[in-house]
Amino acid sequence: MRGHKRGVGIVGSLSLGAALVLLYAPLVQLVISSINTNSLGSSWEHPTLGWYRLALDNELVVASLWRSVRLALAVAFSAALLGTGSAIAVRHRPRIRSLAASLATARVATPEILVAVGLGVLLPLADIQLGVVAMWFGHTVLLSAYVVLIVSARLQGMPEGLEDAAQDLGAPPWRVIRHVVMPQVTPAVFASTLLVAAF
């Protein structure tokens, strides 16, 4: 049983690694193409930083870049916090855990355009104007589902009895979470945060 769980964990780690490579590989290609003097990128000529100088001279481009970076960091942090907290909170409640996993899977499977249209209608009704706050809220709601699924999978692969042993030794629930659960799920939290930032 323990060998099976370890095998599942390795396969899951490899799958996640492959997903991260596929998500970040286009960004690497974009950076490589951005230092090519050929503006069409159809062939390699010689390296240049001229395109970056042009972009940095444009105030609108610089402002948009920093807004995107701040939004990505804020969404990655809030989605990781919300998703990890949700996965840990329902780990010992099979029915609620199953419902949370179903809702997270539904969010992942739902096309983003439907979520965007729904939030575009809902947020003004809640008196939240469209803008940075609305983008943060929408991305956090959508992307926290990935964190829930990844962290939940890691929680299922945890060695059985660790939490029970800690409680038997007198650890209160918050210490069990801090010293037993979190060290086990930290790699999953880190990987899912990178995934969220890429999205």
DODRENNU-607351 format. One record per residue: residue number from 1; x, y, z of N, C-alpha, C in turn. Coordinates in steps of 0.001 Angstrom, whole numbers, plus 500000, padded with zeros to 6 digits. Example, Ala and Ser with C-alpha at 12.3 -4.5 7.8 and 13.67 -1.06 7.14 Angstrom:
pos:nxx:nyy:nzz:caxx:cayy:cazz:cxx:cyy:czz
1:513190:494310:507800:512300:495500:507800:513200:496700:507800;
2:512850:497750:507080:513670:498940:507140:512900:500030:507870;
//
This chain:
pos:nxx:nyy:nzz:caxx:cayy:cazz:cxx:cyy:czz
1:500825:498802:500000:500000:500000:500000:500862:501251:500000;
2:501916:501243:500856:502798:502405:500929:503534:502595:499605;
3:503967:501482:498978:504647:501568:497682:503730:502112:496610;
4:502444:501713:496663:501476:502216:495688:501318:503721:495821;
5:501197:504210:497065:501044:505656:497291:502280:506411:496820;
6:503466:505831:497072:504696:506486:496630:504727:506560:495105;
7:504293:505476:494430:504246:505460:492967:503287:506499:492431;
8:502126:506619:493072:501149:507631:492658:501726:509032:492850;
9:502444:509230:493968:503066:510526:494227:504107:510887:493187;
10:504906:509892:492757:505930:510141:491737:505285:510479:490407;
11:504253:509728:490031:503550:509999:488777:502915:511391:488818;
12:502313:511726:489966:501712:513059:490109:502740:514156:490000;
13:503900:513961:490619:504976:514959:490554:505487:515120:489131;
14:505651:514007:488428:506103:514079:487036:505073:514770:486153;
15:503791:514486:486387:502734:515117:485599:502703:516617:485838;
16:502824:517004:487101:502833:518421:487429:504049:519106:486825;
17:505209:518438:486903:506420:518996:486300:506253:519192:484804;
18:505652:518210:484124:505424:518326:482681:504469:519482:482378;
19:503435:519638:483207:502494:520747:483004:503180:522094:483168;
20:504041:522204:484182:504770:523467:484389:505712:523757:483232;
21:506396:522721:482716:507280:522922:481565:506470:523403:480365;
22:505317:522774:480116:504487:523176:478976:503950:524598:479142;
23:503669:524999:480369:503164:526353:480591:504258:527403:480460;
24:505469:527097:480949:506538:528090:480961:507406:528054:479710;
25:507396:526974:478933:508213:526893:477723:507885:528005:476723;
26:506605:528326:476481:506329:529447:475568:506892:530781:476070;
27:506922:530960:477405:507484:532195:477945:508986:532265:477681;
28:509675:531133:477815:511107:531078:477524:511339:531376:476047;
29:510518:530779:475181:510630:531031:473741:510379:532499:473424;
30:509438:533109:474112:509128:534523:473909:510327:535402:474277;
31:510978:535081:475394:512159:535848:475816:513282:535699:474789;
32:513495:534474:474299:514544:534252:473294:514230:535039:472019;
33:512974:535011:471590:512580:535738:470381:512671:537245:470574;
34:512514:537690:471818:512504:539138:472068:513881:539785:471935;
35:514938:538986:471900:516270:539573:471717:516783:539365:470291;
36:515888:539018:469375:516229:538816:467972:515985:540119:467216;
37:516935:540535:466393:516745:541781:465635:515683:541638:464553;
38:515384:540428:464130:514327:540201:463150:512987:540396:463840;
39:512258:541436:463482:511010:541761:464179:509911:540741:463933;
40:509996:539986:462832:508985:538960:462553:509289:537662:463279;
41:510540:537473:463680:510916:536240:464367:510958:535034:463460;
42:510944:535263:462138:510931:534134:461201:512301:533479:461073;
43:513356:534240:461360:514705:533674:461340:515556:534411:462368;
44:516612:533763:462801:517492:534375:463805:518541:535214:463083;
45:518673:536474:463514:519696:537339:462927:520823:537538:463929;
46:520670:538449:464878:521648:538582:465959:520961:539206:467162;
47:521521:538997:468365:520845:539462:469581:520870:540985:469725;
48:519806:541493:470328:519695:542919:470602:518768:543139:471793;
49:518988:544219:472505:518078:544629:473581:517254:545836:473161;
50:517295:546148:471886:516591:547329:471368:515089:547296:471589;
51:514489:546119:471460:513037:546012:471658:512667:546328:473106;
52:513529:545919:474042:513275:546227:475451:513397:547725:475718;
53:514375:548376:475063:514512:549827:475235:513269:550544:474729;
54:512767:550100:473579:511541:550708:473038:510357:550514:473985;
55:510235:549304:474534:509116:549018:475433:509230:549828:476720;
56:510444:549922:477279:510627:550643:478535:510469:552155:478377;
57:510583:552648:477155:510347:554070:476900:508863:554396:476816;
58:508029:553367:476696:506584:553566:476590:505957:553446:477983;
59:505470:554552:478525:504942:554560:479887:503736:553635:480046;
60:502909:553554:479027:501724:552688:479105:502124:551218:479212;
61:503141:550808:478462:503612:549417:478511:504190:549106:479888;
62:504990:550023:480436:505600:549810:481745:504528:549726:482828;
63:503544:550625:482793:502464:550605:483788:501666:549301:483696;
64:501395:548853:482473:500649:547607:482286:501441:546408:482788;
65:502752:546420:482537:503603:545327:482995:503579:545213:484511;
66:503768:546331:485221:503787:546283:486683:502431:545905:487255;
67:501357:546371:486606:500024:545984:487074:499825:544476:486915;
68:500281:543929:485801:500144:542483:485569:500969:541681:486568;
69:502192:542132:486846:503050:541423:487800:502442:541467:489199;
70:501976:542647:489627:501356:542764:490954:500104:541906:491052;
71:499300:541896:489987:498079:541087:489984:498413:539601:490048;
72:499428:539172:489277:499815:537750:489281:500292:537324:490661;
73:501095:538161:491311:501593:537827:492651:500460:537794:493673;
74:499567:538774:493597:498439:538819:494543:497519:537620:494356;
75:497237:537271:493109:496356:536127:492833:497028:534827:493256;
76:498327:534686:492957:499030:533456:493351:498992:533289:494862;
77:499238:534361:495606:499234:534289:497072:497836:533971:497602;
78:496826:534706:497134:495477:534510:497674:494890:533161:497255;
79:495158:532721:496025:494656:531411:495584:495333:530285:496358;
80:496646:530437:496609:497357:529415:497392:496822:529361:498817;
81:496575:530513:499404:496052:530570:500771:494650:529970:500848;
82:493771:530389:499939:492388:529911:499937:492314:528420:499613;
83:493038:528005:498574:492991:526604:498158:493592:525665:499187;
84:494736:526051:499768:495381:525211:500783:494514:525117:502030;
85:493992:526254:502461:493109:526251:503633:491886:525381:503426;
86:491296:525466:502240:490110:524660:501938:490438:523171:501942;
87:491554:522812:501302:491928:521392:501229:492222:520825:502614;
88:492901:521608:503456:493225:521134:504804:491967:521062:505667;
89:491067:522027:505514:489871:522079:506361:488957:520876:506158;
90:488907:520342:504936:487955:519255:504655:488631:517883:504573;
91:489904:517777:504960:490644:516537:504742:490085:515354:505515;
92:489419:515566:506653:488894:514456:507454:487379:514321:507337;
93:486784:515027:506403:485330:514950:506200:485072:514443:504783;
94:484926:513142:504605:484862:512562:503260:483779:513165:502365;
95:482579:513393:502912:481500:513925:502068:481797:515348:501632;
96:482222:516179:502576:482528:517572:502234:483751:517620:501324;
97:484742:516744:501569:485930:516692:500715:485548:516324:499292;
98:484633:515377:499151:484169:514973:497828:483433:516116:497138;
99:482615:516840:497893:481899:517991:497330:482886:519080:496915;
100:483883:519366:497770:484887:520390:497448:485667:520011:496199;
101:486025:518728:496080:486755:518267:494895:485895:518383:493644;
102:484602:518077:493775:483689:518197:492626:483541:519648:492186;
103:483400:520547:493160:483281:521974:492828:484568:522494:492190;
104:485719:522067:492718:486997:522497:492154:487168:521969:490735;
105:486797:520707:490518:486886:520127:489181:485953:520844:488215;
106:484762:521196:488683:483820:521929:487833:484383:523294:487449;
107:485042:523960:488406:485650:525266:488081:486760:525116:487060;
108:487566:524051:487181:488658:523838:486233:488098:523490:484847;
109:487017:522701:484815:486453:522241:483550:485612:523307:482854;
110:485113:524276:483597:484271:525316:483006:485130:526267:482177;
111:484739:526536:480932:485522:527477:480119:485621:528843:480806;
112:486812:529439:480728:487053:530710:481409:486099:531804:480959;
113:485682:531759:479703:484799:532811:479197:483458:532799:479934;
114:482977:531599:480297:481716:531521:481047:481871:532097:482448;
115:483016:531802:483079:483282:532371:484407:483385:533881:484307;
116:484061:534375:483268:484228:535825:483088:482885:536514:482881;
117:482034:535927:482049:480708:536530:481807:479883:536512:483088;
118:479915:535389:483805:479173:535297:485060:479637:536323:486079;
119:480965:536456:486226:481495:537448:487167:481215:538870:486680;
120:481217:539061:485355:480896:540387:484806:479487:540827:485144;
121:478589:539861:485291:477211:540173:485689:477092:540283:487206;
122:477760:539368:487930:477608:539279:489385:478313:540411:490139;
123:479535:540745:489741:480314:541716:490503:479668:543104:490569;
124:479141:543647:489465:478460:544940:489598:477237:544883:490520;
125:476568:543722:490585:475433:543582:491509:475900:543641:492959;
126:477152:543197:493204:477731:543265:494547:478459:544591:494769;
127:478265:545536:493845:478854:546871:493925:480383:546825:493854;
128:480922:545853:493096:482359:545787:492829:482555:546203:491377;
129:483199:547340:491178:483395:547858:489832:484439:547032:489092;
130:484254:546918:487777:485216:546188:486967:486551:546928:486983;
131:487620:546206:487197:488957:546791:487303:489898:545801:487959;
132:490912:546313:488633:491939:545455:489220:491362:544557:490319;
133:490495:545121:491174:489910:544318:492260:489050:543193:491691;
134:488276:543506:490674:487438:542481:490043:488295:541405:489379;
135:489393:541821:488743:490290:540835:488123:490925:539944:489189;
136:491355:540562:490297:491934:539778:491388:490922:538765:491918;
137:489698:539223:492157:488652:538349:492698:488356:537197:491729;
138:488147:537524:490465:487811:536501:489473:488907:535476:489294;
139:490155:535940:489199:491270:535004:489041:491453:534139:490284;
140:491266:534726:491460:491423:533953:492695:490361:532859:492786;
141:489117:533217:492478:488027:532234:492517:488301:531097:491542;
142:488722:531449:490341:488936:530435:489311:490166:529570:489612;
143:491280:530202:489970:492549:529479:490068:492766:528781:491402;
144:492023:529163:492435:492160:528445:493709:491723:526989:493568;
145:490920:526699:492552:490492:525316:492308:491685:524415:492008;
146:492660:524929:491258:493854:524135:490960:494617:523810:492249;
147:494694:524793:493134:495400:524578:494398:494669:523530:495228;
148:493341:523613:495291:492549:522640:496050:492823:521223:495539;
149:492798:521044:494239:492984:519708:493667:494394:519167:493913;
150:495411:520014:493736:496793:519557:493896:497110:519269:495358;
151:496709:520186:496251:496999:519988:497680:496185:518814:498223;
152:494944:518655:497775:494132:517511:498221:494770:516190:497814;
153:495315:516156:496602:495992:514936:496150:497206:514635:497029;
154:497926:515671:497418:499090:515459:498297:498654:515004:499682;
155:497560:515560:500176:497051:515151:501488:496647:513680:501493;
156:496089:513211:500390:495700:511805:500310:496916:510893:500295;
157:498059:511421:499838:499276:510618:499806:500098:510692:501084;
158:499610:511438:502079:500333:511539:503347:500366:510197:504062;
159:501464:509890:504753:501508:508644:505540:500399:508638:506589;
160:499730:507511:506687:498629:507407:507644:499159:507393:509076;
161:498435:508019:509953:498775:507965:511363:499646:509089:511870;
162:500206:509920:510975:501064:511011:511438:500300:511990:512324;
163:499126:512398:511844:498339:513364:512615:497847:512739:513924;
164:497421:511482:513856:496956:510797:515070:498077:510685:516096;
165:499281:510382:515617:500421:510263:516526:500714:511603:517197;
166:500653:512684:516420:500912:514014:516986:499855:514374:518033;
167:498593:514041:517739:497523:514333:518704:497659:513464:519955;
168:498051:512212:519776:498265:511325:520929:499380:511839:521830;
169:500348:512542:521238:501451:513103:522013:501098:514470:522615;
170:499840:514898:522430:499361:516117:523085:499405:517376:522255;
171:499678:517269:520959:499732:518473:520124:498311:518977:519850;
172:498065:520277:520052:496758:520828:519708:496592:520879:518180;
173:495353:521033:517694:495112:520977:516239:495966:521946:515426;
174:496161:523185:515895:496939:524144:515105:498403:523724:514996;
175:498923:523056:516033:500307:522565:515957:500415:521369:515017;
176:499377:520544:515002:499371:519407:514074:499430:519931:512641;
177:498624:520957:512369:498618:521529:511016:499972:522151:510699;
178:500508:522915:511649:501764:523646:511397:502971:522724:511286;
179:503076:521739:512171:504298:520931:512245:504204:519573:511550;
180:502987:519117:511258:502843:517804:510624:502291:517936:509206;
181:501157:518640:509073:500489:518714:507766:501248:519620:506798;
182:501586:520837:507228:502208:521803:506316:503541:521322:505729;
183:504426:520711:506513:505658:520211:505877:505379:519165:504797;
184:504303:518405:504962:503968:517386:503961:503419:518001:502672;
185:502652:519093:502802:501991:519658:501619:502734:520850:501018;
186:503817:521304:501646:504528:522487:501145:504968:522343:499686;
187:505524:521202:499249:505879:521088:497826:504664:521245:496908;
188:503522:520687:497310:502309:520817:496498:501826:522262:496475;
189:501919:522951:497614:501514:524360:497667:502415:525186:496762;
190:503717:524937:496827:504670:525685:496003:504407:525442:494519;
191:504240:524175:494143:504011:523832:492736:502696:524421:492232;
192:501646:524347:493042:500360:524889:492604:500402:526415:492525;
193:501202:527063:493390:501347:528514:493309:502041:528904:492001;
194:503059:528149:491613:503721:528408:490319:502745:528216:489161;
195:501913:527188:489259:500913:526922:488237:499937:528079:488129;
196:499460:528561:489274:498518:529686:489306:499172:530937:488723;
197:500431:531205:489088:501126:532382:488569:501275:532304:487057;
198:501503:531094:486543:501620:530931:485092:500317:531235:484385;
199:499206:530798:484982:497898:531108:484393:497617:532597:484459;
//
